[in-house]
Amino acid sequence: MHGPASSGWLLVALCAATGAYCLLRMRSSVEEQRRAAGGEALMGFGMAAMAVPTAVFTPPSWAWPVYAAVFGVAALHALWAARTHAHHLHHLVGAAAMVYMALAMAASPGRHGDSGVPLVTAALLAYFMAYVLLSGARLVPVGAGGGSVGWGDRPELARACRLSMGIGMVAMLLAV
């Protein structure tokens, strides 16, 4: 990821922790929650890998097309899942944003802030900023879950997980 190393490492930590929590959510007894958590874990770990500062590790040139291919498959999966559940459209936008960022990074390795198409970047930034604001507003009134609810089934933690990934996406788009 282009940009300062300290913010890159903070983004890596945020996204990796989010991905790890999503792996915990995959143990839920609710099938739809397990399925969504799997996609979110992929997104969290993928964002963490892409956010590693280039001053520390510069990925080989073949890595960016691999990222684009992996998230392209995730986008197709989200598109297919959106037939039955509309909330998968957000996963589609997220996976498409990851494909876009991977292709932008492949097109201009080592440059910062001018590698993407400004209109696409602005549209994705607007979407994810609105998503973060809406998710934050939805999170505020939610009370803590009861003691009998497992870590993977707590809706307020799942929302916080999605909120942190949205914030991470905004930060990554600003650095493209």
Backbone torsions as a table, in degrees:
resi	resn	phi	psi	omega
1	MET	NA	134.8	176.1
2	HIS	-73.7	151.6	176.1
3	GLY	120.5	-177.3	-176.8
4	PRO	-65.3	144.7	-177.0
5	ALA	-66.7	-38.5	-177.0
6	SER	-63.9	-44.4	178.2
7	SER	-69.5	-32.1	175.9
8	GLY	-62.6	-43.1	179.5
9	TRP	-68.8	-36.0	175.7
10	LEU	-63.2	-39.8	178.2
11	LEU	-67.1	-39.9	176.2
12	VAL	-59.5	-46.9	-178.8
13	ALA	-62.9	-45.1	180.0
14	LEU	-60.6	-48.3	-176.3
15	CYS	-70.3	-38.1	178.5
16	ALA	-67.3	-40.7	177.5
17	ALA	-64.4	-39.8	177.8
18	THR	-64.5	-44.0	177.4
19	GLY	-61.2	-39.6	178.7
20	ALA	-64.9	-42.6	177.9
21	TYR	-64.1	-38.0	178.8
22	CYS	-64.0	-32.7	174.2
23	LEU	-63.7	-38.6	175.3
24	LEU	-62.0	-40.2	179.8
25	ARG	-65.0	-20.8	179.4
26	MET	-69.2	-10.8	177.7
27	ARG	-88.4	4.8	-178.8
28	SER	-62.5	154.6	176.5
29	SER	-83.3	-9.0	-179.7
30	VAL	-92.8	118.4	-174.2
31	GLU	-59.9	-44.9	-178.6
32	GLU	-62.9	-37.4	178.4
33	GLN	-67.3	-39.1	177.1
34	ARG	-61.3	-44.3	-178.3
35	ARG	-64.1	-45.9	179.3
36	ALA	-65.0	-39.5	-179.5
37	ALA	-64.4	-34.1	178.0
38	GLY	-63.9	-45.4	177.2
39	GLY	-64.5	-37.9	179.6
40	GLU	-71.3	-33.6	175.5
41	ALA	-64.5	-44.1	176.4
42	LEU	-58.1	-44.5	180.0
43	MET	-64.0	-44.6	-179.0
44	GLY	-62.6	-48.1	-179.8
45	PHE	-69.7	-35.3	176.4
46	GLY	-65.1	-41.3	177.2
47	MET	-64.7	-39.6	178.7
48	ALA	-62.4	-43.2	-179.8
49	ALA	-65.9	-39.3	-179.8
50	MET	-73.6	-20.9	-175.8
51	ALA	-87.8	-6.1	179.0
52	VAL	-57.5	126.9	-176.7
53	PRO	-59.3	137.5	-179.6
54	THR	-68.2	-19.6	176.3
55	ALA	-67.3	-24.9	-178.8
56	VAL	-95.0	-45.6	-177.3
57	PHE	-146.1	120.0	175.3
58	THR	-100.6	114.2	-178.7
59	PRO	-62.5	150.1	175.6
60	PRO	-63.5	159.5	-175.1
61	SER	-60.8	-26.4	-179.3
62	TRP	-78.3	-13.2	-176.1
63	ALA	-67.6	-40.5	-176.9
64	TRP	-64.4	-43.8	174.9
65	PRO	-63.8	-31.1	176.4
66	VAL	-66.1	-44.9	175.4
67	TYR	-57.6	-45.2	-179.5
68	ALA	-61.2	-40.6	179.9
69	ALA	-67.4	-44.5	-179.9
70	VAL	-61.0	-46.5	-178.5
71	PHE	-76.9	-22.0	171.7
72	GLY	-65.3	-42.6	176.2
73	VAL	-64.2	-41.3	177.9
74	ALA	-62.5	-37.1	178.1
75	ALA	-65.6	-42.1	177.4
76	LEU	-63.4	-39.9	177.8
77	HIS	-63.4	-43.2	178.6
78	ALA	-64.7	-38.4	177.8
79	LEU	-62.6	-42.2	179.0
80	TRP	-65.6	-42.0	-179.6
81	ALA	-70.1	-25.5	-179.2
82	ALA	-68.0	-14.1	177.0
83	ARG	-61.4	-34.5	-176.2
84	THR	-105.7	-27.2	-179.1
85	HIS	-135.0	115.5	-175.4
86	ALA	-65.0	-22.8	-178.9
87	HIS	-66.9	-13.4	176.0
88	HIS	-72.3	-12.8	176.3
89	LEU	-63.3	-32.8	175.8
90	HIS	-64.6	-40.9	177.2
91	HIS	-62.9	-36.7	177.3
92	LEU	-62.3	-45.6	179.3
93	VAL	-64.4	-41.5	179.2
94	GLY	-63.4	-45.7	179.1
95	ALA	-66.0	-39.2	177.3
96	ALA	-64.6	-37.4	176.7
97	ALA	-64.2	-38.0	177.9
98	MET	-67.3	-39.9	175.5
99	VAL	-61.0	-46.6	179.6
100	TYR	-58.0	-46.7	-178.8
101	MET	-66.7	-38.9	178.4
102	ALA	-63.4	-42.2	178.5
103	LEU	-67.7	-36.9	177.5
104	ALA	-65.9	-39.4	178.8
105	MET	-68.7	-35.9	178.0
106	ALA	-67.6	-33.9	-177.2
107	ALA	-73.6	-27.6	-176.8
108	SER	-144.1	70.3	179.2
109	PRO	-64.8	137.8	176.7
110	GLY	88.4	-11.5	178.6
111	ARG	-97.7	158.2	-175.1
112	HIS	-128.0	129.1	169.4
113	GLY	79.7	-4.6	-178.2
114	ASP	-132.6	21.7	-175.9
115	SER	-94.4	-16.8	-178.9
116	GLY	-97.3	171.6	175.0
117	VAL	-81.8	118.5	-172.9
118	PRO	-54.3	-39.8	-178.5
119	LEU	-66.2	-42.7	179.3
120	VAL	-67.2	-44.5	178.5
121	THR	-60.2	-44.4	180.0
122	ALA	-63.0	-41.6	179.5
123	ALA	-65.1	-43.5	178.5
124	LEU	-66.5	-40.0	176.8
125	LEU	-61.3	-44.2	179.1
126	ALA	-61.2	-44.2	179.8
127	TYR	-61.4	-51.2	-175.5
128	PHE	-71.5	-31.2	174.3
129	MET	-65.5	-43.1	176.9
130	ALA	-63.2	-41.3	178.9
131	TYR	-61.4	-43.9	180.0
132	VAL	-63.3	-45.2	180.0
133	LEU	-63.2	-44.2	179.2
134	LEU	-66.4	-43.0	179.3
135	SER	-64.1	-40.8	177.7
136	GLY	-63.1	-41.3	178.3
137	ALA	-65.6	-36.7	178.6
138	ARG	-71.5	-28.4	-176.6
139	LEU	-76.4	-33.0	-173.8
140	VAL	-56.1	-50.1	-175.2
141	PRO	-78.9	-5.9	-175.6
142	VAL	-76.0	128.0	177.0
143	GLY	-84.1	167.1	179.5
144	ALA	-69.9	148.9	179.5
145	GLY	-71.3	163.4	179.8
146	GLY	-71.8	168.7	-178.2
147	GLY	-67.6	-23.9	-176.9
148	SER	-84.8	-7.3	-178.7
149	VAL	-86.3	130.5	179.5
150	GLY	-72.9	163.4	-178.7
151	TRP	-58.6	-33.0	-178.4
152	GLY	-77.8	-12.0	-175.7
153	ASP	-112.8	16.4	-178.5
154	ARG	-91.1	112.1	-174.9
155	PRO	-64.3	-32.0	-179.9
156	GLU	-69.4	-31.9	177.0
157	LEU	-74.3	-36.4	176.1
158	ALA	-63.3	-41.0	177.4
159	ARG	-66.0	-40.8	177.6
160	ALA	-63.9	-35.9	176.8
161	CYS	-62.6	-47.6	179.6
162	ARG	-65.8	-37.4	177.4
163	LEU	-63.1	-44.7	-179.4
164	SER	-65.9	-35.6	176.4
165	MET	-68.6	-35.1	175.7
166	GLY	-64.1	-42.5	177.1
167	ILE	-63.2	-42.4	177.3
168	GLY	-61.8	-38.4	178.6
169	MET	-65.3	-40.0	176.6
170	VAL	-60.2	-46.5	-179.1
171	ALA	-62.4	-40.3	-179.9
172	MET	-68.6	-39.5	179.0
173	LEU	-65.9	-34.8	177.7
174	LEU	-67.0	-26.4	-178.1
175	ALA	-91.4	-9.0	-178.4
176	VAL	-70.3	NA	NA
